[in-house]
Amino acid sequence: MTTAAFEDGTVQDYLDTGLRSLWYPVVASWEVGSNPLGITRLGENLALWRDHDGVVHAIEDRCPHRGARLSKGWNLGNRLACWYHGVEVDGQGTVCDVPAIGNSPLVGTACVRHYPVQEAHGAIFVFFGTTADEEPPALELPEQLTDEASYGHFLCTATWKCNYQYAVDNVMDPMHGTYLHADSHSMAEGDRQAEMVLEPTETGFIFKKTGQTGVNFDWVEYGASGALWLRLSIPYQQRFGPGGPFWIVGMAVPEDKDHCRVFFWRVRRVEGWQRQVWRFFYRTKLEGLHWDVLEQDRIILENLAPDARHHENLYQHDVGLSRLRRVMLKMAKAQLAKRQEAA
């Protein structure tokens, strides 16, 4: 194997478990309660819990004593106590107490990694740095999430048995809606052929069909603003609530090389009395239909041929995902170089 091939393989292995220097939604807010929660994201094991004020903390899910899972222990508010021997670790990863002995040298030592956390828009966001001491950037998301006075949203999240890059590719492919979701309530219309064009934006780019807008899943936007997100809109009939586009903001979060967690915020522009009307329509009419569409995506992606991305024959409709793959590969190379410099 050549040096270049080895380097490309190393970069792809890194990319397969997720880019760093980014905020990721890791779970829905409702999933973190009084008991510690153990999760795997970007190939790393985390323990999450809420303190007495309801603030969420995230640390490496490993007791510094013997390696037991801290998520199996007790929530003492500002710290977790290991089930195995009672060692207590706070939200900064520092050992607070070793109750089995006095004067332990572990006390006061930062022994496990801690992660910056933000709770927003119904999700828990965790920052994964390229290096352990990296300061997180501001988390900036599309206005459909941040302008809560003008928009209302519901969060759909699920675990899929595929690499997260397949989920990203799927959203960055507007043409699949015309075929895969042709029998859905919202994507049955529009041409079954299209020319596509890519337009740059301040945070990324838009990939869209030419000559057709507001008919089907006609465009998708990629943005990088402290997190990597995808945004699109689908036209909706008046009988499904207030008129105008139905927005989706999506993120795919790697768990490991073979599993990912997808987050899709379903958004409408609603104000005043329309907000409650739409919430009623969503819960009674739309939510089940949306899960049907996501199930179609899941089935396709979980059943792709082995190593599908290495045996493709792409064409013009795939310009968007090809561009995004190059962007992500460039980011991975830069992050690996940064890690080597820090080593």
C-alpha positions in Angstrom: 0.0 0.0 0.0 1.3 3.4 -0.9 1.8 6.2 1.7 -0.9 8.2 0.0 -3.3 5.3 0.1 -2.5 4.6 3.8 -3.0 8.3 4.6 -6.4 8.3 2.8 -7.4 5.2 4.6 -6.5 6.8 8.0 -8.5 9.9 7.2 -11.5 7.9 6.2 -11.3 5.8 9.3 -11.3 9.0 11.3 -14.2 10.4 9.3 -16.2 7.2 9.8 -16.6 7.9 13.5 -17.3 11.6 13.1 -15.7 15.0 12.6 -14.7 16.9 15.8 -14.6 20.6 16.7 -18.4 20.5 16.5 -21.5 20.6 18.6 -23.7 17.5 18.2 -27.2 16.8 19.5 -26.7 13.5 21.4 -30.2 12.8 22.9 -33.6 14.4 23.2 -34.0 16.5 26.4 -36.6 14.1 27.8 -34.1 11.2 27.8 -32.0 12.7 30.5 -33.7 12.5 33.9 -32.7 11.9 37.4 -30.7 8.7 36.6 -27.4 8.8 34.9 -27.5 7.9 31.2 -24.8 6.1 29.3 -24.5 6.7 25.6 -21.9 6.2 22.8 -21.4 9.1 20.3 -18.5 9.5 17.9 -17.1 6.2 19.2 -16.8 7.7 22.7 -18.6 6.6 25.8 -20.3 9.4 27.8 -22.3 9.6 31.0 -25.0 12.3 31.2 -27.0 13.4 34.2 -28.9 16.4 35.5 -27.8 18.1 38.7 -30.3 19.5 41.3 -30.8 22.6 39.2 -31.7 20.5 36.1 -28.5 21.4 34.3 -27.1 18.6 32.2 -23.4 17.4 32.6 -21.4 15.1 30.4 -18.2 13.2 31.2 -16.3 10.2 30.0 -18.2 7.1 31.1 -15.3 5.5 33.0 -14.5 5.5 36.7 -10.8 6.4 37.1 -10.4 3.7 39.7 -11.1 0.5 37.9 -12.9 1.5 34.7 -16.5 0.8 35.7 -19.3 2.7 33.9 -20.1 5.8 35.9 -23.5 5.8 34.2 -24.3 2.7 36.3 -23.8 4.6 39.5 -25.7 7.2 41.5 -26.6 10.8 40.8 -25.5 12.9 43.7 -26.4 16.2 42.1 -23.1 17.8 41.2 -21.3 14.5 40.8 -21.7 10.8 40.1 -20.8 8.0 42.5 -19.4 4.8 41.0 -21.5 1.7 41.8 -18.3 -0.4 42.1 -16.5 1.3 44.9 -18.3 4.6 45.4 -15.6 6.9 43.8 -17.3 10.3 43.2 -16.6 12.3 40.0 -18.0 15.8 39.3 -19.0 17.4 36.0 -15.5 18.6 35.3 -14.2 15.0 35.4 -12.5 15.7 38.8 -12.5 13.1 41.6 -14.3 14.6 44.6 -14.1 11.7 47.0 -12.8 8.1 47.4 -15.0 7.0 50.4 -13.3 3.7 50.9 -10.0 5.2 52.1 -8.8 8.5 53.6 -6.4 10.9 52.0 -6.6 9.4 48.5 -4.2 11.0 46.0 -7.0 10.8 43.4 -9.1 13.4 45.2 -8.8 16.8 43.4 -7.4 15.1 40.3 -9.1 15.6 36.8 -9.0 11.9 35.8 -11.7 11.7 33.1 -12.7 13.9 30.2 -15.5 16.3 30.5 -17.6 17.7 27.6 -19.2 21.1 27.2 -23.0 20.8 27.1 -25.9 23.0 25.9 -29.6 22.2 26.1 -31.6 23.8 23.3 -34.6 23.1 21.0 -35.6 20.0 22.9 -32.1 18.3 22.6 -28.9 18.0 24.5 -25.9 19.3 22.5 -22.4 18.1 23.4 -19.2 19.6 22.0 -16.5 17.1 20.8 -13.2 18.8 20.5 -10.4 17.8 18.2 -8.1 18.1 21.2 -9.2 17.8 24.8 -8.5 21.4 25.7 -10.3 23.0 22.6 -12.7 25.8 23.4 -16.1 25.3 21.8 -17.4 27.8 19.2 -20.8 29.4 19.5 -23.7 27.1 18.5 -25.6 28.8 15.7 -28.5 27.1 14.1 -31.1 28.0 11.4 -33.7 30.6 12.2 -36.4 27.9 12.0 -35.1 26.7 15.4 -33.8 29.9 17.0 -36.8 32.2 16.2 -39.2 30.5 18.6 -41.6 33.4 18.4 -42.2 32.8 14.7 -41.8 29.1 14.4 -43.0 26.0 16.2 -41.2 22.6 16.0 -41.3 19.0 17.0 -38.2 16.9 17.3 -38.1 13.4 15.7 -35.1 11.3 16.7 -34.1 7.6 16.1 -31.2 5.2 15.9 -30.4 3.7 12.5 -28.1 0.8 11.8 -25.9 2.5 9.3 -22.9 4.8 9.2 -23.9 8.4 9.7 -22.5 9.4 6.3 -25.2 7.4 4.6 -27.8 9.4 6.4 -26.1 12.7 5.4 -25.9 11.6 1.8 -29.6 10.7 1.9 -30.7 14.2 2.9 -28.3 15.8 0.4 -30.2 14.0 -2.4 -33.4 15.8 -3.3 -34.2 13.5 -6.1 -34.8 10.4 -3.9 -38.0 12.0 -2.6 -39.7 11.7 -6.0 -39.1 7.9 -6.0 -38.6 6.5 -2.5 -41.4 8.7 -1.0 -43.6 8.8 -4.1 -46.6 7.4 -2.1 -46.2 9.8 0.8 -48.7 12.5 1.7 -46.3 15.3 0.7 -43.9 14.1 -2.0 -46.1 12.6 -4.7 -46.0 15.6 -7.0 -43.3 17.0 -9.3 -41.2 15.9 -12.3 -39.4 12.6 -12.2 -36.5 14.1 -14.1 -34.5 17.2 -13.1 -31.4 19.2 -13.7 -29.6 20.2 -10.5 -27.5 23.2 -9.6 -25.3 24.1 -6.6 -25.2 27.6 -5.1 -22.8 28.7 -2.4 -24.0 30.4 0.9 -22.2 32.0 3.8 -22.2 28.8 5.8 -22.2 26.2 3.1 -24.2 25.6 -0.1 -27.7 24.9 -1.5 -28.3 22.0 -3.9 -31.5 22.3 -5.8 -33.6 21.3 -8.8 -33.8 23.9 -11.6 -37.2 25.0 -12.8 -39.1 23.4 -9.9 -39.5 25.0 -6.5 -42.2 24.5 -3.9 -43.5 21.2 -5.5 -41.7 18.4 -3.8 -38.4 17.9 -1.9 -36.8 20.3 -4.4 -33.7 21.6 -2.6 -31.5 21.1 0.4 -29.0 23.3 2.2 -25.8 22.3 4.0 -24.6 24.6 6.7 -21.6 24.7 9.1 -22.0 27.1 12.0 -20.6 25.4 15.1 -22.6 22.3 14.1 -23.2 20.6 10.7 -26.8 20.8 9.7 -29.1 20.2 6.7 -32.2 22.2 6.0 -35.0 21.8 3.4 -38.7 22.6 2.9 -41.6 20.7 1.5 -44.9 22.3 0.4 -47.9 21.4 2.6 -51.6 21.6 1.9 -53.8 23.9 3.9 -55.7 21.0 5.4 -52.6 20.0 7.4 -52.5 23.3 9.2 -51.2 26.8 8.3 -50.2 27.2 4.8 -46.6 27.8 3.5 -43.6 25.5 3.6 -43.0 22.8 6.1 -39.4 23.0 7.2 -37.0 20.2 8.2 -33.7 20.8 10.0 -31.7 17.6 10.2 -28.5 16.3 11.8 -26.9 12.9 11.6 -24.8 12.0 14.6 -22.4 9.0 14.6 -22.6 6.5 17.5 -19.9 4.2 16.0 -18.9 3.1 12.5 -22.1 1.1 12.1 -24.8 3.1 13.9 -26.0 6.7 14.0 -28.6 8.8 15.7 -30.7 11.0 13.4 -32.4 14.2 14.6 -35.1 15.9 12.5 -36.8 19.0 13.7 -40.2 19.4 11.9 -41.0 23.1 11.7 -43.8 25.4 10.6 -44.0 29.2 10.7 -46.9 29.7 13.1 -47.9 32.6 15.4 -50.7 33.2 17.8 -53.7 30.9 17.6 -52.1 29.0 14.6 -49.5 27.5 16.9 -52.0 25.5 18.9 -54.0 24.5 15.8 -50.8 23.2 14.1 -49.7 21.4 17.2 -53.1 19.6 17.2 -52.8 18.7 13.6 -49.3 17.5 14.0 -50.0 15.2 16.9 -53.3 13.8 15.5 -52.6 13.7 11.7 -48.9 14.3 10.7 -46.7 12.7 13.2 -47.5 9.1 12.2 -47.1 10.1 8.5 -43.7 11.5 9.1 -42.5 8.4 10.9 -43.7 6.4 7.8 -41.4 8.5 5.6 -38.5 8.1 8.0 -39.1 4.4 8.1 -38.7 4.3 4.3 -35.3 6.1 4.6 -34.2 3.7 7.4 -35.1 0.6 5.5 -33.2 1.7 2.4 -30.1 2.8 4.3 -29.9 -0.2 6.6 -30.1 -2.5 3.6 -27.6 -0.9 1.2 -25.1 -3.4 -0.3 -21.9 -3.9 1.8 -19.4 -1.0 1.4 -22.0 0.7 -0.9 -20.1 4.0 -1.0 -17.0 2.3 -2.5 -18.9 0.8 -5.4 -20.9 3.8 -6.7 -21.5 5.2 -10.2 -22.6 8.7 -9.5 -24.2 11.1 -11.9 -25.4 14.7 -12.1 -28.0 14.4 -9.3 -25.1 13.5 -6.9 -23.1 16.7 -7.2 -24.4 17.9 -3.8 -23.4 14.8 -1.9 -20.1 14.6 -3.8 -19.3 18.2 -2.8 -20.2 17.6 0.8 -18.0 14.5 1.0 -15.1 16.6 -0.2 -15.8 19.3 2.4 -15.9 16.7 5.2 -12.8 14.9 4.0 -10.9 18.2 4.0 -12.1 18.9 7.5 -11.0 15.4 8.6 -7.5 15.9 7.2 -7.1 19.3 9.0 -8.3 17.8 12.3 -5.9 14.9 12.1 -3.0 17.3 11.4 -4.1 19.3 14.4 -4.1 16.2 16.6 -0.6 15.3 15.4 0.7 18.8 16.2 -0.8 18.5 19.7 0.6 15.1 20.4 
